């Protein structure tokens, strides 16, 4: 109460948003496996997903064909969304993220349903995650990947070592 209040002139001066602020939801489409968890867990039912199955040929000869879901439509109706973040938390493949974008007002409420193209554009405004605490333990996934890489490098080094040639004169005597 003792400080003088300052009014920021919004359209001319952008506000300084706190880190990881909630604006809109961005979609990283490459990670989406169409598992539908986000749509099922959404309390407002504002996420619309359409997909189809596609057959993937066998990776190795004699293997069997696999089928996978292909994303056709991913839309979020922001006129219904309550910005709870449940969809982001339940996504097992990190396909949804909070973007700090907040300027997406529309004159017609029907235009607040944003399709995957618009959601993909917002993905590029998502800030990088905060750095890990330097004193924290290394994540198990990274430790396991490093051990596997070290074993593979050791096996390759063992194969690359030249073997000592045998002397043909020793076996002839």
N, CA and C of each residue as an Amber inpcrd file, in Angstrom:
protein
   519
   0.8090000  -1.1850000   0.0000000   0.0000000   0.0000000   0.0000000
   0.8530000   1.2500000   0.0000000   2.1040000   1.1120000   0.3410000
   2.9450000   2.2980000   0.3710000   3.5780000   2.5860000  -0.9780000
   3.5460000   1.5890000  -1.8840000   4.1280000   1.8040000  -3.2120000
   3.0930000   2.4160000  -4.1400000   3.5900000   3.1650000  -5.0750000
   2.7220000   3.7690000  -6.0770000   2.3040000   2.6840000  -7.0750000
   1.0400000   2.6470000  -7.4220000   0.5720000   1.6500000  -8.3840000
   0.9540000   2.0750000  -9.7990000   1.2410000   1.0630000 -10.6090000
   1.6620000   1.3170000 -11.9810000   0.6970000   0.5940000 -12.9060000
   0.1730000   1.3060000 -13.8760000  -0.7140000   0.7060000 -14.8620000
   0.0780000   0.4240000 -16.1230000   0.0930000  -0.8320000 -16.5310000
   0.7740000  -1.1800000 -17.7760000  -0.2010000  -0.9890000 -18.9240000
   0.2600000  -0.4150000 -19.9800000  -0.5650000  -0.1840000 -21.1610000
  -0.5360000  -1.4470000 -22.0100000  -1.5220000  -2.3410000 -21.7730000
  -1.4790000  -3.7030000 -22.3000000  -1.2130000  -3.8500000 -23.7970000
  -1.9810000  -3.3150000 -24.6840000  -1.6650000  -3.6770000 -26.0740000
  -0.2850000  -3.2110000 -26.5090000   0.1770000  -2.1220000 -25.9340000
   1.4970000  -1.6080000 -26.3160000   2.6140000  -2.3180000 -25.5670000
   2.3840000  -2.6630000 -24.3330000   3.3780000  -3.3310000 -23.4990000
   2.8490000  -4.7000000 -23.1130000   3.5830000  -5.7400000 -23.4890000
   3.1780000  -7.0980000 -23.1340000   3.4790000  -7.3430000 -21.6570000
   2.5770000  -8.0220000 -20.9480000   2.8240000  -8.2840000 -19.5260000
   3.9420000  -9.3070000 -19.3360000   4.6280000  -9.1930000 -18.2210000
   5.6630000 -10.1740000 -17.8660000   4.9630000 -11.3340000 -17.1770000
   4.8040000 -12.4250000 -17.8950000   4.0970000 -13.5840000 -17.3490000
   5.0240000 -14.4140000 -16.4820000   4.4950000 -15.0170000 -15.4350000
   5.3350000 -15.9020000 -14.6170000   5.7090000 -17.1510000 -15.4140000
   6.8170000 -17.7780000 -15.0600000   7.2070000 -18.9810000 -15.7950000
   6.1370000 -20.0680000 -15.6640000   5.9840000 -20.8300000 -16.7270000
   5.0350000 -21.9440000 -16.8010000   3.5940000 -21.5040000 -16.5650000
   3.2490000 -20.2880000 -16.9850000   1.8720000 -19.8250000 -16.8320000
   0.9600000 -20.5610000 -17.8130000  -0.3110000 -20.6670000 -17.4670000
  -1.2760000 -21.3950000 -18.2890000  -1.9720000 -20.4410000 -19.2420000
  -1.7900000 -20.6750000 -20.5170000  -2.4910000 -19.8930000 -21.5150000
  -3.4050000 -20.8100000 -22.3020000  -2.8720000 -21.4200000 -23.3270000
  -3.6140000 -22.3960000 -24.1300000  -2.8320000 -23.7000000 -24.1440000
  -3.4350000 -24.7160000 -24.7420000  -2.8080000 -26.0330000 -24.8000000
  -2.2050000 -26.2260000 -26.1810000  -0.9170000 -26.5580000 -26.2160000
  -0.2310000 -26.8300000 -27.4720000  -0.1230000 -28.3250000 -27.6940000
  -0.1660000 -28.7300000 -28.9680000  -0.1140000 -30.1550000 -29.3280000
   1.1770000 -30.4660000 -30.0540000   1.9420000 -31.4280000 -29.5320000
   3.1260000 -31.9440000 -30.2100000   2.6790000 -33.2210000 -30.9100000
   2.2390000 -33.0560000 -32.1390000   1.5210000 -34.0960000 -32.8730000
   2.3310000 -35.3830000 -33.0580000   3.6450000 -35.2790000 -33.1760000
   4.4760000 -36.4540000 -33.3940000   4.4230000 -37.4280000 -32.2160000
   4.1480000 -36.9210000 -31.0200000   4.0890000 -37.7890000 -29.8410000
   2.7140000 -38.3810000 -29.6000000   1.7010000 -37.8990000 -30.2790000
   0.3330000 -38.3700000 -30.0380000   0.1330000 -39.7530000 -30.6500000
  -0.2920000 -40.7080000 -29.8290000  -0.5460000 -42.0690000 -30.3000000
  -2.0370000 -42.3570000 -30.3960000  -2.8630000 -41.3570000 -30.2410000
  -4.3160000 -41.4620000 -30.2870000  -4.8090000 -42.4740000 -29.2490000
  -4.2750000 -42.3790000 -28.0520000  -4.7070000 -43.2780000 -26.9780000
  -6.0250000 -42.8230000 -26.3650000  -6.4260000 -41.5960000 -26.6320000
  -7.7060000 -41.0230000 -26.2000000  -7.7980000 -40.7840000 -24.6910000
  -6.7010000 -40.8920000 -23.9540000  -6.7590000 -40.6540000 -22.5090000
  -7.1610000 -39.2190000 -22.2010000  -6.6400000 -38.2710000 -22.9650000
  -6.9570000 -36.8650000 -22.6980000  -8.4460000 -36.6010000 -22.8800000
  -9.0380000 -37.1480000 -23.9270000 -10.4600000 -36.9290000 -24.1930000
 -11.3270000 -37.6310000 -23.1520000 -10.9100000 -38.8260000 -22.6980000
 -11.6960000 -39.5550000 -21.7060000 -11.6430000 -38.9170000 -20.3270000
 -10.4950000 -38.3490000 -19.9720000 -10.3240000 -37.7780000 -18.6390000
 -10.8100000 -36.3360000 -18.5430000 -11.0600000 -35.6860000 -19.6570000
 -11.4790000 -34.2860000 -19.6380000 -12.8630000 -34.1630000 -18.9950000
 -12.9810000 -33.3910000 -17.8950000 -14.2840000 -33.2720000 -17.2360000
 -15.3030000 -32.4790000 -18.0550000 -14.8390000 -31.6710000 -18.9930000
 -15.7440000 -30.8600000 -19.8130000 -16.0550000 -31.4780000 -21.1670000
 -15.3840000 -32.5530000 -21.5230000 -15.5470000 -33.2020000 -22.8240000
 -15.3540000 -32.2000000 -23.9580000 -14.2690000 -31.4400000 -23.8710000
 -14.0310000 -30.4040000 -24.8740000 -12.9400000 -30.8010000 -25.8690000
 -12.4310000 -32.0300000 -25.7950000 -11.3950000 -32.4960000 -26.7130000
 -12.0310000 -33.4770000 -27.6890000 -11.8280000 -33.2050000 -28.9770000
 -12.4010000 -34.0430000 -30.0300000 -11.2630000 -34.6830000 -30.8220000
 -11.2700000 -36.0210000 -30.8730000 -10.2150000 -36.7540000 -31.5640000
 -10.8510000 -37.7300000 -32.5340000 -10.3670000 -37.7200000 -33.7750000
 -10.7580000 -38.7020000 -34.7850000  -9.4900000 -39.3580000 -35.3020000
  -9.5740000 -40.6590000 -35.5710000  -8.4090000 -41.3750000 -36.0750000
  -8.8580000 -42.5410000 -36.9420000  -7.8910000 -43.1420000 -37.6120000
  -8.1480000 -44.3710000 -38.3640000  -6.9490000 -45.2940000 -38.1720000
  -7.1740000 -46.5810000 -38.4130000  -6.0960000 -47.5590000 -38.2850000
  -5.3830000 -47.7130000 -39.6160000  -4.0810000 -47.8810000 -39.5350000
  -3.2500000 -48.0630000 -40.7110000  -2.3690000 -49.2790000 -40.4770000
  -2.1750000 -50.0940000 -41.4990000  -1.3390000 -51.2820000 -41.3710000
   0.1000000 -50.9270000 -41.6900000   1.0020000 -51.3230000 -40.8030000
   2.4300000 -51.0820000 -40.9760000   3.0660000 -52.4040000 -41.3760000
   3.8450000 -52.4210000 -42.4650000   4.4630000 -53.6830000 -42.8740000
   5.4550000 -54.1910000 -41.8320000   5.7570000 -55.4750000 -41.9130000
   6.6580000 -56.1140000 -40.9510000   8.0360000 -55.4750000 -41.0250000
   8.6650000 -55.3010000 -39.8800000   9.9910000 -54.6780000 -39.8210000
  11.0680000 -55.6480000 -40.3120000  10.8920000 -56.9290000 -40.0480000
  11.8700000 -57.9320000 -40.4520000  11.1710000 -58.9660000 -41.3260000
  11.9060000 -59.5910000 -42.2180000  11.2860000 -60.6360000 -43.0310000
  10.7610000 -61.7630000 -42.1440000   9.5720000 -62.2110000 -42.4320000
   8.9640000 -63.2640000 -41.6480000   8.1930000 -62.7330000 -40.4480000
   8.2700000 -61.4270000 -40.1960000   7.5420000 -60.8290000 -39.0800000
   6.0940000 -60.5960000 -39.4770000   5.3190000 -60.1450000 -38.5420000
   3.9160000 -59.9070000 -38.8610000   3.6440000 -58.4120000 -38.9940000
   2.6050000 -58.1170000 -39.7260000   2.2070000 -56.7330000 -39.9070000
   1.6040000 -56.2030000 -38.6150000   1.7640000 -54.9330000 -38.3930000
   1.1980000 -54.2790000 -37.2060000   0.1980000 -53.2280000 -37.6660000
  -0.6860000 -52.8580000 -36.7780000  -1.5880000 -51.7590000 -37.0950000
  -1.3610000 -50.6560000 -36.0670000  -1.5310000 -49.4190000 -36.5140000
  -1.3540000 -48.2970000 -35.6090000  -2.4150000 -47.2540000 -35.9040000
  -2.7180000 -46.4580000 -34.9120000  -3.6960000 -45.3960000 -35.0840000
  -3.0290000 -44.1780000 -35.7050000  -3.7260000 -43.5530000 -36.6220000
  -3.2450000 -42.3340000 -37.2660000  -4.2200000 -41.2190000 -36.9300000
  -3.6930000 -40.1110000 -36.4580000  -4.5040000 -38.9780000 -36.0380000
  -5.0920000 -38.2560000 -37.2460000  -6.4190000 -38.1450000 -37.2950000
  -7.0940000 -37.3980000 -38.3550000  -7.5120000 -36.0120000 -37.8760000
  -8.0240000 -35.9470000 -36.6620000  -8.4970000 -34.6750000 -36.1260000
  -8.1950000 -34.6190000 -34.6390000  -7.6770000 -33.4900000 -34.2100000
  -7.4780000 -33.2060000 -32.7930000  -7.9070000 -31.7690000 -32.6020000
  -8.9690000 -31.5510000 -31.8650000  -9.4890000 -30.2060000 -31.6520000
  -9.8460000 -30.0130000 -30.1910000  -9.6850000 -28.7880000 -29.7270000
 -10.0720000 -28.4260000 -28.3690000 -11.0140000 -27.2330000 -28.4610000
 -12.1550000 -27.3570000 -27.7990000 -13.1220000 -26.2630000 -27.7570000
 -12.8190000 -25.4240000 -26.5150000 -12.1320000 -24.3010000 -26.7100000
 -11.7280000 -23.4730000 -25.5860000 -12.8890000 -22.6900000 -24.9840000
 -14.0600000 -22.7210000 -25.6240000 -15.2280000 -22.0990000 -24.9850000
 -15.7720000 -23.0040000 -23.8790000 -15.4410000 -24.2890000 -23.9120000
 -15.8550000 -25.2310000 -22.8750000 -14.7440000 -25.5300000 -21.8740000
 -13.5040000 -25.4060000 -22.3100000 -12.3490000 -25.7880000 -21.4910000
 -12.2810000 -24.9430000 -20.2220000 -11.9770000 -25.6110000 -19.0940000
 -11.8330000 -24.8760000 -17.8360000 -10.3710000 -24.7780000 -17.4070000
  -9.4490000 -25.1600000 -18.3020000  -8.0100000 -24.9890000 -18.0960000
  -7.5280000 -25.6920000 -16.8280000  -8.0520000 -26.8780000 -16.5710000
  -7.6650000 -27.6220000 -15.3770000  -6.3240000 -28.3300000 -15.5710000
  -5.9670000 -28.6720000 -16.8010000  -4.6970000 -29.3260000 -17.0730000
  -4.7090000 -30.8240000 -16.9060000  -5.8660000 -31.4230000 -16.6800000
  -5.9230000 -32.8770000 -16.5140000  -5.4490000 -33.5780000 -17.7870000
  -5.8210000 -33.0550000 -18.9400000  -5.4180000 -33.6770000 -20.2040000
  -3.8970000 -33.7000000 -20.3560000  -3.2430000 -32.6610000 -19.8970000
  -1.7850000 -32.5870000 -19.9920000  -1.1400000 -33.5670000 -19.0180000
  -1.7050000 -33.6830000 -17.8310000  -1.1480000 -34.5820000 -16.8210000
  -1.3110000 -36.0500000 -17.1800000  -2.4370000 -36.4290000 -17.8180000
  -2.6730000 -37.8510000 -18.0950000  -2.0190000 -38.3160000 -19.3840000
  -1.5370000 -37.4120000 -20.2150000  -0.9310000 -37.8120000 -21.4970000
   0.3600000 -38.5820000 -21.2240000   0.3990000 -39.8930000 -21.5470000
   1.5800000 -40.6890000 -21.2260000   2.7450000 -40.4610000 -22.1870000
   2.5050000 -39.7630000 -23.2880000   3.5440000 -39.6060000 -24.3020000
   3.9770000 -38.1540000 -24.4860000   3.6180000 -37.2710000 -23.5610000
   3.9850000 -35.8530000 -23.6130000   3.6540000 -35.2290000 -24.9630000
   2.3900000 -35.3080000 -25.3390000   1.9390000 -34.6900000 -26.5790000
   1.2470000 -33.3560000 -26.3310000   0.8590000 -33.0720000 -25.1010000
   0.1590000 -31.8280000 -24.7680000   0.9830000 -31.0180000 -23.7700000
   1.0240000 -29.7050000 -23.9930000   1.8050000 -28.8040000 -23.1490000
   1.0580000 -27.4980000 -22.9440000   1.3590000 -26.8130000 -21.8370000
   0.8240000 -25.4790000 -21.6170000   1.6630000 -24.4830000 -22.4050000
   0.9980000 -23.6100000 -23.1240000   1.6510000 -22.5150000 -23.8220000
   1.2560000 -21.2240000 -23.1180000   2.1540000 -20.2560000 -23.0010000
   1.7970000 -19.0110000 -22.3310000   0.9570000 -18.0680000 -23.2000000
   0.6360000 -18.4660000 -24.4190000  -0.1830000 -17.6120000 -25.2910000
  -1.5470000 -17.3870000 -24.6560000  -1.9970000 -16.1650000 -24.6500000
  -3.3060000 -15.8710000 -24.0810000  -4.1360000 -14.9810000 -24.9910000
  -3.5780000 -14.5520000 -26.0990000  -4.3020000 -13.6730000 -27.0110000
  -4.9230000 -14.4880000 -28.1430000  -6.0310000 -15.1000000 -27.8660000
  -6.7130000 -15.8880000 -28.9000000  -8.2060000 -15.6110000 -28.8780000
  -8.5570000 -14.4040000 -28.5330000  -9.9690000 -14.0220000 -28.4570000
 -10.6120000 -14.0580000 -29.8440000 -11.8690000 -14.3890000 -29.8850000
 -12.6350000 -14.4570000 -31.1260000 -13.9240000 -13.6640000 -30.9400000
 -14.4750000 -13.1860000 -32.0390000 -15.7340000 -12.4480000 -31.9460000
 -16.9240000 -13.3880000 -31.9260000 -16.7380000 -14.6190000 -32.4010000
 -17.8120000 -15.6060000 -32.4210000 -17.3810000 -16.8020000 -31.5770000
 -18.2240000 -17.2550000 -30.6720000 -17.8880000 -18.3550000 -29.7740000
 -17.6110000 -19.6540000 -30.5440000 -18.1890000 -19.8040000 -31.7200000
 -17.9580000 -21.0180000 -32.5140000 -16.5400000 -21.0850000 -33.0580000
 -15.8440000 -19.9660000 -33.0820000 -14.4620000 -19.9470000 -33.5710000
 -13.4490000 -20.3140000 -32.4870000 -13.9030000 -20.6010000 -31.2780000
 -12.9940000 -20.9770000 -30.2010000 -12.6560000 -22.4640000 -30.2060000
 -13.1740000 -23.2210000 -31.1500000 -12.7580000 -24.6130000 -31.3260000
 -11.5570000 -24.5940000 -32.2570000 -10.3960000 -24.8740000 -31.6920000
  -9.1570000 -24.8060000 -32.4600000  -8.7180000 -26.2010000 -32.8690000
  -8.4240000 -26.3560000 -34.1400000  -8.0000000 -27.6360000 -34.7040000
  -6.5040000 -27.8450000 -34.4830000  -6.0180000 -28.9960000 -34.9080000
  -4.6340000 -29.3740000 -34.6210000  -3.6070000 -28.4530000 -35.2600000
  -3.9230000 -27.8110000 -36.3790000  -2.9630000 -26.8940000 -36.9940000
  -2.6700000 -25.7210000 -36.0680000  -3.7110000 -25.1540000 -35.4950000
  -3.5370000 -24.0350000 -34.5690000  -2.8540000 -24.4980000 -33.2820000
  -3.2250000 -25.6810000 -32.7870000  -2.6070000 -26.2190000 -31.5770000
  -1.1230000 -26.4990000 -31.8030000  -0.7630000 -26.9210000 -33.0250000
   0.6310000 -27.1790000 -33.3730000   1.4210000 -25.8690000 -33.3980000
   0.8110000 -24.7820000 -33.8980000   1.4840000 -23.4820000 -33.9140000
   1.8200000 -23.0280000 -32.4950000   0.9160000 -23.2560000 -31.5500000
   1.1590000 -22.8490000 -30.1720000   2.2610000 -23.6600000 -29.5180000
   2.5440000 -24.8290000 -30.0390000   3.5790000 -25.6720000 -29.4560000
   4.9340000 -24.9800000 -29.4870000   5.1810000 -24.1540000 -30.4640000
   6.4810000 -23.5010000 -30.6020000   6.6550000 -22.3610000 -29.6010000
   5.5880000 -21.9940000 -28.8850000   5.6970000 -20.9450000 -27.8660000
   5.8610000 -21.5330000 -26.4680000   5.8760000 -22.8410000 -26.3550000
   6.0240000 -23.4960000 -25.0530000   7.4530000 -23.2970000 -24.5620000
   7.6300000 -22.7760000 -23.3430000   9.0010000 -22.5810000 -22.8400000
   9.6660000 -23.9100000 -22.5080000  10.9710000 -23.8890000 -22.5020000
  11.7390000 -25.0900000 -22.1490000  11.4990000 -25.4250000 -20.6800000
  11.5330000 -26.6900000 -20.3200000  11.3320000 -27.0500000 -18.9160000
  12.4760000 -26.5150000 -18.0640000  12.2260000 -26.2990000 -16.7880000
  13.2980000 -25.7920000 -15.9280000  14.4180000 -26.8230000 -15.8080000
  15.6080000 -26.3220000 -15.5720000  16.7690000 -27.2080000 -15.4430000
  16.6390000 -28.0580000 -14.1870000  17.2390000 -29.2380000 -14.2390000
  17.2280000 -30.1190000 -13.0740000  18.1050000 -29.5360000 -11.9680000
  17.7750000 -29.8560000 -10.7610000  18.5620000 -29.4240000  -9.6200000
  19.9210000 -30.1160000  -9.7070000  21.0300000 -29.3620000  -9.6040000
  22.3450000 -29.9940000  -9.7560000  22.6240000 -31.0790000  -8.7100000
  22.0010000 -30.9990000  -7.5450000  22.2370000 -31.9970000  -6.5130000
  21.3040000 -33.1870000  -6.5870000  20.3700000 -33.1710000  -7.5550000
  19.3810000 -34.2400000  -7.6460000  19.9920000 -35.5000000  -8.2500000
  19.3670000 -36.6300000  -7.9620000  19.7900000 -37.8900000  -8.5690000
  19.5000000 -37.8650000 -10.0550000  20.2960000 -38.6110000 -10.7940000
  20.0770000 -38.7180000 -12.2280000  18.8120000 -39.5480000 -12.4680000
  17.9590000 -39.1350000 -13.4330000  16.7590000 -39.9290000 -13.7120000
  17.1220000 -41.3630000 -14.0930000  16.2790000 -42.3100000 -13.6810000
  16.5380000 -43.7310000 -13.9300000  16.6440000 -44.0310000 -15.4250000
  15.8320000 -43.3490000 -16.2200000  15.8370000 -43.6020000 -17.6560000
  17.1860000 -43.2450000 -18.2760000  17.7390000 -42.1130000 -17.8490000
  19.0260000 -41.6670000 -18.3970000  20.1450000 -42.5850000 -17.9230000
  20.0980000 -42.9890000 -16.6560000  21.1280000 -43.8980000 -16.1300000
  21.0960000 -45.2400000 -16.8700000  19.8960000 -45.7710000 -17.1060000
  19.7780000 -47.0430000 -17.8310000  20.2720000 -46.9060000 -19.2650000
  19.9440000 -45.7860000 -19.9060000  20.3930000 -45.5740000 -21.2920000
  21.9130000 -45.4470000 -21.3440000  22.5210000 -44.7810000 -20.3540000
  23.9730000 -44.6240000 -20.3540000  24.6600000 -45.9730000 -20.1510000
  24.1380000 -46.8020000 -19.2270000  24.7320000 -48.1240000 -18.9920000
  24.6680000 -48.9760000 -20.2460000  23.5330000 -48.9370000 -20.9380000
  23.3840000 -49.6970000 -22.1850000  24.3710000 -49.2060000 -23.2330000
  24.5200000 -47.8880000 -23.3490000  25.4430000 -47.3170000 -24.3300000
  26.8860000 -47.6900000 -23.9930000  27.2430000 -47.6910000 -22.7000000
  28.6020000 -48.0630000 -22.3010000  28.8810000 -49.5340000 -22.6050000
  27.8930000 -50.4110000 -22.3540000  28.0660000 -51.8310000 -22.6730000
  28.2460000 -52.0380000 -24.1690000  27.4510000 -51.3380000 -24.9600000
  27.5400000 -51.4500000 -26.4140000  28.8940000 -50.9440000 -26.9090000
  29.3580000 -49.8240000 -26.3500000  30.6610000 -49.2810000 -26.7500000
  31.7880000 -50.2380000 -26.3650000  31.6810000 -50.8640000 -25.1870000
  32.7080000 -51.8180000 -24.7580000  32.7170000 -53.0470000 -25.6710000
  31.5330000 -53.5130000 -26.0660000  31.4570000 -54.6770000 -26.9590000
  32.0410000 -54.3450000 -28.3290000  31.7620000 -53.1550000 -28.8240000
  32.3100000 -52.7460000 -30.1180000  33.8190000 -52.5700000 -30.0370000
  34.3120000 -52.0510000 -28.9270000  35.7590000 -51.8780000 -28.7570000
  36.4510000 -53.2380000 -28.6920000  35.7960000 -54.2040000 -28.0460000
  36.3770000 -55.5450000 -27.9520000  36.4380000 -56.2090000 -29.3200000
  35.4470000 -55.9780000 -30.1490000  35.4500000 -56.5440000 -31.4950000
  36.4770000 -55.8620000 -32.3830000  36.7100000 -54.5900000 -32.1630000
  37.6040000 -53.8150000 -33.0220000  39.0710000 -54.0640000 -32.6930000
  39.3940000 -54.6130000 -31.5030000  40.7910000 -54.8610000 -31.1410000
  41.3640000 -55.9160000 -32.0820000  42.5200000 -55.6120000 -32.6600000
  43.1240000 -56.6080000 -33.5680000  43.6530000 -57.7950000 -32.7700000
  43.4040000 -58.9610000 -33.2840000  43.9070000 -60.1750000 -32.6280000
  45.3420000 -60.3950000 -33.0690000  46.1520000 -61.0050000 -32.1980000
  47.5600000 -61.2300000 -32.5300000  47.6620000 -62.3390000 -33.5730000
  48.4060000 -62.0880000 -34.6450000  48.5200000 -63.1160000 -35.6780000
  49.3240000 -64.3170000 -35.1550000  48.8850000 -65.4740000 -35.5580000
  49.6140000 -66.6830000 -35.1330000  50.7880000 -66.8840000 -36.0630000
  51.8860000 -67.3990000 -35.5090000  53.1020000 -67.6050000 -36.2940000
  52.9810000 -68.9640000 -37.0330000  52.9840000 -68.9590000 -38.3550000
  52.8510000 -70.2310000 -39.0740000  54.0110000 -71.1790000 -38.8180000
  55.1730000 -70.7040000 -38.4010000  56.3270000 -71.5460000 -38.1950000
  56.1880000 -72.4000000 -36.9160000  55.3710000 -71.8670000 -35.9450000
  55.2490000 -72.6000000 -34.6730000  54.5150000 -73.9190000 -34.8590000
  53.4980000 -73.9670000 -35.7010000  52.7290000 -75.1940000 -35.8770000
  53.4460000 -76.2030000 -36.7610000  54.4690000 -75.8280000 -37.5550000
  55.1410000 -76.7250000 -38.4970000  56.2160000 -77.5460000 -37.8200000
  56.7210000 -77.2460000 -36.6700000  57.8340000 -77.9570000 -36.0950000
  57.4480000 -79.2290000 -35.5160000
